[in-house]
């Protein structure tokens, strides 16, 4: 069994702005600084909102991709 490439996950599928970012704001605090949080969402507005969230709050957006109508982000928590 392989180790996941993230420390925690947030499933925001089916939620619409501003809920995914509000949930992200709470969930990122459960991750240690430097840890990785994987976010899965279906709201296209997250393609704008999550990069801005990271920029303003000092987190690193490690990756973002769209696959089968889902938006998948990996965020490294800042200090």
C-alpha positions as semicolon CSV with decimal commas, in nm:
position;residue;x (nm);y (nm);z (nm)
1;X;0,000;0,000;0,000
2;X;0,151;0,334;-0,104
3;X;0,158;0,648;0,108
4;X;-0,078;0,925;-0,008
5;X;0,085;1,234;-0,159
6;X;-0,093;1,461;0,091
7;X;-0,147;1,486;0,467
8;X;-0,519;1,573;0,466
9;X;-0,806;1,609;0,222
10;X;-1,105;1,839;0,182
11;X;-1,399;1,714;-0,023
12;X;-1,589;2,023;-0,141
13;X;-1,773;1,851;-0,427
14;X;-2,126;1,979;-0,477
15;X;-2,063;2,302;-0,286
16;X;-2,076;2,648;-0,440
17;X;-1,900;2,979;-0,371
18;X;-1,822;3,079;-0,102
19;X;-1,851;2,743;0,077
20;X;-1,539;2,568;-0,065
21;X;-1,308;2,851;0,039
22;X;-1,477;2,888;0,377
23;X;-1,423;2,516;0,440
24;X;-1,065;2,543;0,312
25;X;-0,998;2,826;0,557
26;X;-1,093;2,595;0,845
27;X;-0,937;2,273;0,710
28;X;-0,593;2,420;0,634
29;X;-0,553;2,479;1,009
30;X;-0,566;2,102;1,065
31;X;-0,248;2,063;0,858
32;X;0,097;2,126;1,006
33;X;0,300;2,408;0,845
34;X;0,469;2,258;0,539
35;X;0,206;1,983;0,515
36;X;-0,005;1,916;0,207
37;X;-0,382;1,948;0,180
38;X;-0,563;1,800;-0,120
39;X;-0,887;1,976;-0,215
40;X;-1,146;1,831;-0,455
41;X;-1,421;2,065;-0,575
42;X;-1,678;2,086;-0,852
43;X;-1,740;2,464;-0,849
44;X;-1,551;2,632;-1,138
45;X;-1,513;2,949;-0,931
46;X;-1,252;2,764;-0,723
47;X;-1,010;2,807;-1,015
48;X;-1,007;3,176;-0,923
49;X;-1,076;3,162;-0,550
50;X;-0,829;2,898;-0,432
51;X;-0,519;3,052;-0,598
52;X;-0,617;3,389;-0,445
53;X;-0,671;3,227;-0,106
54;X;-0,319;3,084;-0,122
55;X;-0,165;3,409;-0,242
56;X;-0,327;3,625;0,026
57;X;-0,268;3,386;0,316
58;X;0,086;3,273;0,232
59;X;0,018;2,914;0,129
60;X;0,175;2,748;-0,176
61;X;-0,049;2,615;-0,451
62;X;0,159;2,310;-0,543
63;X;-0,070;2,182;-0,819
64;X;-0,410;2,229;-0,974
65;X;-0,585;2,019;-1,236
66;X;-0,927;1,953;-1,379
67;X;-1,038;1,596;-1,436
68;X;-1,387;1,480;-1,528
69;X;-1,552;1,799;-1,402
70;X;-1,360;1,799;-1,074
71;X;-1,100;2,055;-0,976
72;X;-0,815;1,909;-0,773
73;X;-0,570;2,124;-0,581
74;X;-0,272;2,043;-0,363
75;X;-0,183;2,319;-0,119
76;X;0,126;2,338;0,101
77;X;0,042;2,517;0,425
78;X;0,255;2,823;0,493
79;X;0,406;2,914;0,828
